[in-house]
Amino acid sequence: MDPEEKRRQLGIALTPPTPNNAPLVPGVRTGNVLYLSGSGPNRAGQPSWNGKLGKEYTTDQGYQAARECAINLLAAAKGALGDLKRVRRVVKLLGMVNCTPEFTDQPRVINGCSELFVELWGEQGRHARSAVGMAGLPGGIPVEIEAIFEVE
């Protein structure tokens, strides 16, 4: 199925990234590779989550935050490419989880992003991945994820 159609069926609306004056951009394309900057779980450019996994949030809540990160990554990809059908393959994710030292479910948290990408692209959505714990993330967000896509 077309990833755009699947996205619509899942009720996922994409809000284009908010332009800013920072020295970074949402994504950089070189050849057939699209590198997406790290994205947190925010809505309309405003953080919607603040806290650590293992303290303020459970693994299941972290999973939902990672799914929001995925939606923001999709918006950045669509902004760069015009259409998610231009993604040939999800290559790699780096998932960072703001968590307490004893929290060990980082991979289950980042599955919130990984599983959505597999829902949209099937086998082409399966990817290499790192899921790591961090002492803190910008603005106190609980999850940040960056992605690399092969594109046409």
N, CA, C and O of each residue as an XYZ file, in Angstrom:
608
protein
N       0.830     -1.190      0.000
C       0.000      0.000      0.000
C       0.875      1.255      0.000
O       1.982      1.264      0.539
N       0.364      2.277     -0.599
C       0.996      3.586     -0.644
C       1.136      4.132      0.787
O       0.147      4.164      1.520
N       2.349      4.566      1.206
C       2.519      5.055      2.571
C       1.669      6.290      2.886
O       1.261      6.480      4.032
N       1.400      7.125      1.884
C       0.547      8.295      2.107
C      -0.885      7.852      2.406
O      -1.533      8.395      3.301
N      -1.376      6.866      1.655
C      -2.724      6.357      1.882
C      -2.820      5.667      3.239
O      -3.797      5.854      3.964
N      -1.816      4.878      3.583
C      -1.789      4.191      4.884
C      -1.775      5.226      6.011
O      -2.483      5.067      7.005
N      -0.984      6.267      5.865
C      -0.916      7.336      6.859
C      -2.291      7.956      7.066
O      -2.716      8.169      8.202
N      -2.988      8.246      5.970
C      -4.327      8.824      6.072
C      -5.291      7.856      6.756
O      -6.112      8.272      7.573
N      -5.196      6.567      6.425
C      -6.054      5.562      7.066
C      -5.819      5.491      8.572
O      -6.747      5.246      9.343
N      -4.578      5.706      8.981
C      -4.239      5.693     10.407
C      -4.620      6.999     11.105
O      -4.474      7.124     12.321
N      -5.111      7.976     10.324
C      -5.528      9.251     10.901
C      -4.376     10.154     11.290
O      -4.510     10.991     12.183
N      -3.236      9.988     10.618
C      -2.047     10.778     10.941
C      -1.978     11.989     10.029
O      -1.817     11.866      8.815
N      -2.103     13.158     10.635
C      -1.945     14.414      9.904
C      -0.518     14.907     10.118
O       0.038     14.766     11.207
N       0.062     15.476      9.088
C       1.433     15.967      9.176
C       1.455     17.491      9.153
O       0.860     18.127      8.284
N       2.155     18.056     10.130
C       2.353     19.499     10.202
C       3.780     19.785      9.775
O       4.717     19.267     10.382
N       3.967     20.602      8.738
C       5.337     20.890      8.290
C       6.167     21.470      9.439
O       5.647     22.190     10.291
N       7.471     21.143      9.450
C       8.342     21.711     10.484
C       8.297     23.236     10.455
O       8.210     23.843      9.388
N       8.358     23.841     11.627
C       8.347     25.291     11.743
C       9.732     25.843     11.420
O      10.708     25.460     12.065
N       9.836     26.729     10.444
C      11.142     27.318     10.137
C      11.660     28.116     11.336
O      10.890     28.727     12.078
N      12.966     28.095     11.501
C      13.568     28.890     12.568
C      14.911     29.415     12.091
O      15.339     29.136     10.971
N      15.562     30.169     12.942
C      16.848     30.756     12.578
C      18.028     29.930     13.054
O      19.169     30.387     12.982
N      17.780     28.738     13.533
C      18.867     27.885     14.015
C      19.763     27.480     12.843
O      19.334     27.523     11.690
N      20.984     27.093     13.132
C      21.889     26.704     12.050
C      21.575     25.320     11.468
O      22.260     24.864     10.553
N      20.553     24.659     11.989
C      20.212     23.333     11.470
C      18.949     23.389     10.633
O      18.182     24.349     10.702
N      18.747     22.355      9.848
C      17.545     22.218      9.028
C      16.899     20.874      9.360
O      17.566     19.995      9.905
N      15.605     20.695      9.042
C      14.938     19.434      9.364
C      15.553     18.218      8.666
O      15.534     17.111      9.203
N      16.097     18.433      7.469
C      16.694     17.322      6.742
C      17.666     17.800      5.691
O      17.575     18.923      5.195
N      18.601     16.923      5.360
C      19.570     17.200      4.304
C      19.602     15.989      3.383
O      19.762     14.848      3.819
N      19.444     16.274      2.103
C      19.515     15.210      1.104
C      20.849     15.304      0.389
O      21.275     16.380     -0.032
N      21.497     14.164      0.260
C      22.700     14.077     -0.554
C      22.560     12.806     -1.376
O      22.462     11.709     -0.825
N      22.549     12.956     -2.696
C      22.325     11.803     -3.557
C      20.971     11.183     -3.260
O      19.948     11.867     -3.268
N      20.974      9.877     -2.996
C      19.720      9.183     -2.714
C      19.540      8.894     -1.218
O      18.846      7.951     -0.838
N      20.170      9.715     -0.384
C      20.050      9.552      1.070
C      19.499     10.838      1.674
O      19.964     11.934      1.361
N      18.495     10.688      2.548
C      17.924     11.810      3.281
C      18.242     11.605      4.759
O      17.828     10.618      5.367
N      18.986     12.559      5.323
C      19.317     12.545      6.745
C      18.358     13.503      7.445
O      18.293     14.683      7.100
N      17.613     12.996      8.425
C      16.674     13.830      9.154
C      17.233     14.160     10.533
O      17.703     13.283     11.258
N      17.173     15.442     10.878
C      17.609     15.896     12.199
C      16.770     15.225     13.277
O      15.652     14.773     13.031
N      17.335     15.171     14.474
C      16.596     14.607     15.596
C      15.295     15.351     15.821
O      15.236     16.577     15.732
N      14.252     14.584     16.116
C      12.933     15.149     16.340
C      12.393     14.658     17.668
O      12.498     13.477     18.000
N      11.817     15.570     18.417
C      11.187     15.207     19.685
C       9.694     15.074     19.523
O       9.156     15.289     18.436
N       9.018     14.717     20.608
C       7.561     14.567     20.564
C       6.890     15.914     20.818
O       6.459     16.199     21.936
N       6.805     16.727     19.789
C       6.175     18.032     19.974
C       5.061     18.209     18.967
O       4.988     17.516     17.953
N       4.203     19.149     19.274
C       3.089     19.472     18.386
C       3.198     20.942     18.010
O       3.325     21.806     18.878
N       3.147     21.217     16.733
C       3.228     22.595     16.219
C       4.456     23.319     16.766
O       4.405     24.508     17.078
N       5.560     22.580     16.876
C       6.811     23.180     17.300
C       6.941     23.394     18.798
O       7.964     23.900     19.260
N       5.926     23.019     19.567
C       5.952     23.212     21.016
C       6.065     21.858     21.716
O       5.322     20.930     21.397
N       6.995     21.743     22.670
C       7.117     20.479     23.393
C       5.804     20.114     24.086
O       5.180     20.949     24.741
N       5.402     18.869     23.931
C       4.169     18.401     24.557
C       4.467     17.430     25.696
O       3.557     16.980     26.393
N       5.736     17.115     25.877
C       6.167     16.179     26.909
C       7.366     16.800     27.633
O       8.156     17.531     27.035
N       7.488     16.499     28.921
C       8.641     16.951     29.679
C       8.866     15.980     30.827
O       8.008     15.838     31.698
N      10.001     15.318     30.832
C      10.305     14.398     31.922
C      11.102     13.199     31.472
O      11.442     13.061     30.297
N      11.395     12.332     32.426
C      12.241     11.158     32.197
C      11.430      9.865     32.231
O      10.453      9.731     32.967
N      11.871      8.927     31.412
C      11.339      7.573     31.496
C      11.889      6.947     32.776
O      13.061      7.121     33.109
N      11.038      6.223     33.483
C      11.450      5.627     34.735
C      11.179      6.538     35.921
O      11.343      6.135     37.073
N      10.767      7.763     35.640
C      10.417      8.710     36.709
C       9.022      9.266     36.427
O       8.051      8.848     37.058
N       8.913     10.212     35.476
C       7.599     10.778     35.143
C       6.799      9.903     34.178
O       5.570      9.962     34.162
N       7.491      9.093     33.375
C       6.801      8.332     32.334
C       7.123      6.847     32.397
O       8.217      6.441     32.790
N       6.134      6.046     31.998
C       6.291      4.596     31.883
C       6.818      4.245     30.499
O       6.885      5.101     29.617
N       7.184      3.006     30.314
C       7.620      2.530     28.997
C       6.519      2.734     27.962
O       6.802      3.171     26.847
N       5.270      2.430     28.308
C       4.161      2.599     27.360
C       3.970      4.064     26.971
O       3.685      4.367     25.813
N       4.124      4.960     27.925
C       4.031      6.388     27.605
C       5.197      6.810     26.719
O       5.021      7.614     25.804
N       6.393      6.270     26.985
C       7.545      6.559     26.143
C       7.336      6.074     24.720
O       7.756      6.728     23.765
N       6.682      4.916     24.578
C       6.345      4.367     23.259
C       5.492      5.387     22.493
O       5.735      5.637     21.312
N       4.497      5.971     23.164
C       3.636      6.970     22.520
C       4.427      8.226     22.152
O       4.204      8.815     21.095
N       5.349      8.633     23.022
C       6.196      9.791     22.707
C       7.049      9.499     21.475
O       7.222     10.370     20.623
N       7.582      8.282     21.375
C       8.392      7.898     20.208
C       7.539      7.878     18.949
O       8.024      8.219     17.870
N       6.290      7.488     19.070
C       5.388      7.516     17.911
C       5.174      8.965     17.456
O       5.119      9.236     16.256
N       5.055      9.891     18.406
C       4.951     11.308     18.035
C       6.223     11.788     17.341
O       6.161     12.576     16.397
N       7.380     11.311     17.811
C       8.640     11.641     17.121
C       8.583     11.147     15.678
O       8.989     11.854     14.756
N       8.078      9.933     15.489
C       7.978      9.364     14.141
C       7.113     10.236     13.247
O       7.456     10.464     12.087
N       6.001     10.725     13.770
C       5.107     11.577     12.977
C       5.832     12.864     12.578
O       5.677     13.340     11.454
N       6.610     13.417     13.484
C       7.378     14.623     13.150
C       8.467     14.328     12.123
O       8.759     15.166     11.269
N       9.067     13.146     12.203
C      10.054     12.749     11.187
C       9.379     12.583      9.828
O       9.947     12.955      8.801
N       8.171     12.028      9.821
C       7.425     11.889      8.567
C       7.136     13.265      7.964
O       7.241     13.447      6.751
N       6.776     14.224      8.804
C       6.509     15.580      8.308
C       7.768     16.186      7.695
O       7.700     16.846      6.658
N       8.917     15.964      8.337
C      10.179     16.485      7.801
C      10.513     15.813      6.473
O      10.956     16.476      5.535
N      10.300     14.495      6.390
C      10.577     13.774      5.143
C       9.657     14.259      4.024
O      10.101     14.499      2.902
N       8.383     14.398      4.340
C       7.440     14.877      3.326
C       7.806     16.291      2.885
O       7.703     16.616      1.702
N       8.231     17.132      3.820
C       8.654     18.480      3.475
C       9.848     18.485      2.543
O       9.934     19.323      1.645
N      10.766     17.562      2.746
C      11.973     17.486      1.910
C      11.707     16.842      0.559
O      12.331     17.200     -0.440
N      10.772     15.883      0.530
C      10.577     15.077     -0.682
C       9.292     15.387     -1.443
O       9.185     15.094     -2.634
N       8.327     15.976     -0.759
C       7.037     16.244     -1.394
C       6.044     15.107     -1.254
O       4.836     15.344     -1.275
N       6.521     13.883     -1.113
C       5.642     12.712     -1.039
C       6.398     11.566     -0.372
O       7.545     11.285     -0.720
N       5.753     10.912      0.583
C       6.402      9.793      1.288
C       6.621      8.578      0.389
O       7.375      7.674      0.748
N       5.963      8.545     -0.788
C       6.202      7.452     -1.743
C       7.629      7.482     -2.279
O       8.101      6.493     -2.841
N       8.310      8.596     -2.112
C       9.685      8.718     -2.605
C      10.701      8.063     -1.671
O      11.880      7.957     -2.010
N      10.249      7.625     -0.498
C      11.129      6.875      0.411
C      11.195      5.438     -0.084
O      10.179      4.746     -0.150
N      12.397      4.998     -0.430
C      12.594      3.605     -0.860
C      12.741      2.677      0.325
O      12.256      1.546      0.311
N      13.423      3.173      1.365
C      13.736      2.326      2.509
C      14.083      3.194      3.708
O      14.736      4.228      3.573
N      13.639      2.762      4.878
C      14.120      3.347      6.124
C      15.431      2.622      6.418
O      15.442      1.400      6.565
N      16.527      3.360      6.503
C      17.855      2.755      6.647
C      18.238      2.594      8.110
O      18.597      1.498      8.541
N      18.164      3.694      8.888
C      18.650      3.634     10.272
C      17.955      4.684     11.117
O      17.635      5.776     10.649
N      17.729      4.324     12.379
C      17.240      5.257     13.382
C      18.231      5.319     14.531
O      18.872      4.323     14.869
N      18.350      6.490     15.125
C      19.028      6.646     16.406
C      17.976      7.178     17.358
O      17.494      8.300     17.203
N      17.620      6.361     18.351
C      16.625      6.745     19.337
C      17.291      7.042     20.665
O      18.006      6.204     21.215
N      17.053      8.241     21.178
C      17.634      8.671     22.456
C      16.511      8.840     23.470
O      15.517      9.519     23.213
N      16.689      8.212     24.617
C      15.654      8.204     25.654
C      16.194      8.891     26.899
O      17.198      8.457     27.465
N      15.543      9.947     27.322
C      15.870     10.664     28.547
C      15.309      9.813     29.689
O      14.094      9.702     29.848
N      16.202      9.214     30.480
C      15.729      8.239     31.458
C      16.586      8.219     32.718
O      17.694      8.754     32.765
N      16.027      7.583     33.724
C      16.763      7.376     34.968
C      17.857      6.341     34.712
O      17.767      5.567     33.758
N      18.895      6.323     35.560
C      19.998      5.377     35.341
C      19.566      3.907     35.344
O      20.187      3.083     34.674
N      18.517      3.575     36.085
C      18.105      2.174     36.163
C      17.115      1.750     35.075
O      16.770      0.572     34.980
N      16.660      2.696     34.258
C      15.711      2.380     33.185
C      16.425      1.602     32.081
O      17.486      2.023     31.619
N      15.860      0.478     31.653
C      16.523     -0.373     30.644
C      15.636     -0.719     29.449
O      16.010     -1.569     28.640
N      14.481     -0.088     29.321
C      13.550     -0.426     28.233
C      13.652      0.514     27.031
O      12.666      0.710     26.321
N      14.823      1.095     26.795
C      14.981      2.017     25.670
C      14.522      1.388     24.349
O      13.819      2.055     23.589
N      14.886      0.130     24.038
C      14.424     -0.441     22.769
C      12.899     -0.511     22.654
O      12.352     -0.252     21.582
N      12.211     -0.854     23.736
C      10.740     -0.913     23.697
C      10.145      0.474     23.479
O       9.130      0.610     22.797
N      10.756      1.493     24.044
C      10.285      2.867     23.827
C      10.410      3.225     22.348
O       9.443      3.692     21.746
N      11.569      3.017     21.763
C      11.828      3.421     20.375
C      11.015      2.593     19.380
O      10.858      2.995     18.227
N      10.498      1.441     19.812
C       9.586      0.669     18.957
C       8.372      1.500     18.542
O       7.754      1.213     17.518
N       8.019      2.532     19.326
C       6.909      3.398     18.935
C       7.134      4.042     17.581
O       6.182      4.263     16.832
N       8.369      4.342     17.261
C       8.729      4.888     15.950
C       8.911      3.755     14.936
O       8.346      3.782     13.843
N       9.701      2.774     15.319
C      10.022      1.673     14.396
C       8.773      0.987     13.865
O       8.659      0.735     12.665
N       7.847      0.688     14.750
C       6.647     -0.043     14.333
C       5.759      0.787     13.410
O       5.118      0.236     12.516
N       5.713      2.102     13.613
C       4.941      2.938     12.699
C       5.566      2.928     11.312
O       4.846      2.868     10.315
N       6.886      2.984     11.229
C       7.541      2.949      9.921
C       7.294      1.626      9.209
O       7.128      1.608      7.989
N       7.265      0.532      9.936
C       6.958     -0.768      9.327
C       5.498     -0.794      8.875
O       5.188     -1.365      7.829
N       4.598     -0.184      9.649
C       3.187     -0.100      9.230
C       3.061      0.631      7.903
O       2.268      0.238      7.047
N       3.844      1.696      7.728
C       3.729      2.511      6.521
C       4.423      1.899      5.313
O       3.883      1.942      4.208
N       5.612      1.330      5.503
C       6.413      0.870      4.363
C       6.601     -0.639      4.318
O       7.291     -1.131      3.426
N       6.024     -1.383      5.230
C       6.186     -2.837      5.211
C       7.648     -3.222      5.395
O       8.351     -2.646      6.224
N       8.090     -4.181      4.629
C       9.467     -4.678      4.744
C      10.489     -3.565      4.532
O      11.560     -3.586      5.137
N      10.167     -2.596      3.678
C      11.087     -1.476      3.423
C      11.175     -0.526      4.627
O      12.050      0.339      4.674
N      10.281     -0.689      5.580
C      10.314      0.124      6.786
C      11.191     -0.462      7.883
O      11.511      0.217      8.859
N      11.581     -1.733      7.721
C      12.482     -2.356      8.704
C      13.866     -1.737      8.542
O      14.284     -1.434      7.424
N      14.582     -1.546      9.657
C      15.786     -0.736      9.606
C      16.788     -1.150     10.673
O      16.457     -1.868     11.617
N      18.009     -0.686     10.503
C      19.021     -0.776     11.561
C      18.672      0.296     12.591
O      18.033      1.295     12.262
N      19.099      0.082     13.855
C      18.688      1.041     14.876
C      19.585      0.979     16.097
O      20.113     -0.077     16.445
N      19.749      2.113     16.735
C      20.342      2.205     18.063
C      19.306      2.840     18.966
O      18.615      3.773     18.557
N      19.189      2.347     20.193
C      18.273      2.914     21.185
C      19.077      3.058     22.471
O      19.457      2.066     23.092
N      19.332      4.300     22.862
C      20.235      4.541     23.988
C      19.583      5.433     25.036
O      18.692      6.228     24.736
N      20.049      5.281     26.274
C      19.599      6.126     27.369
C      20.488      7.347     27.497
O      21.696      7.281     27.264
N      19.880      8.454     27.866
C      20.597      9.718     28.025
C      20.257     10.308     29.386
O      19.180     10.070     29.934
N      21.197     11.082     29.919
C      20.967     11.760     31.195
C      19.997     12.924     31.033
O      19.373     13.349     32.006
N      19.865     13.438     29.829
C      18.953     14.537     29.559
C      18.859     14.781     28.066
O      19.740     14.374     27.309
N      17.796     15.441     27.642
C      17.594     15.829     26.243
C      17.122     17.282     26.218
O      16.637     17.778     27.234
N      17.250     17.977     25.088
C      16.874     19.386     24.999
C      15.448     19.655     25.490
O      14.512     18.941     25.129
N      15.301     20.673     26.301
C      13.981     21.060     26.790
C      13.342     20.052     27.721
O      12.167     20.192     28.060
N      14.087     19.035     28.145
C      13.540     18.017     29.037
C      12.648     16.998     28.357
O      11.946     16.244     29.031
N      12.666     16.962     27.012
C      11.823     15.985     26.318
C      12.272     14.565     26.671
O      13.451     14.345     26.946
N      11.348     13.604     26.668
C      11.705     12.246     27.051
C      12.331     11.418     25.934
O      13.020     10.436     26.212
N      12.106     11.793     24.677
C      12.585     11.002     23.541
C      12.970     11.929     22.402
O      12.302     12.933     22.153
N      14.061     11.584     21.706
C      14.439     12.258     20.464
C      14.920     11.179     19.509
O      15.656     10.274     19.903
N      14.502     11.276     18.250
C      14.866     10.261     17.257
C      15.326     10.950     15.986
O      14.709     11.916     15.537
N      16.419     10.449     15.403
C      16.856     10.908     14.084
C      16.781      9.723     13.131
O      16.810      8.570     13.561
N      16.684     10.012     11.827
C      16.481      8.955     10.850
C      17.297      9.184      9.590
O      17.643     10.310      9.235
N      17.590      8.073      8.931
C      18.229      8.086      7.622
C      17.357      7.256      6.688
O      17.041      6.104      6.986
N      16.969      7.845      5.552
C      16.142      7.185      4.558
C      16.894      7.099      3.232
O      17.629      8.017      2.868
N      16.709      6.004      2.521
C      17.087      5.940      1.110
C      15.896      6.450      0.324
O      14.761      6.034      0.559
N      16.157      7.356     -0.615
C      15.061      7.997     -1.350
C      15.319      7.952     -2.848
O      16.435      7.690     -3.297
N      14.257      8.213     -3.615
C      14.410      8.299     -5.063
C      14.449      9.730     -5.519
O      14.575      9.994     -6.714
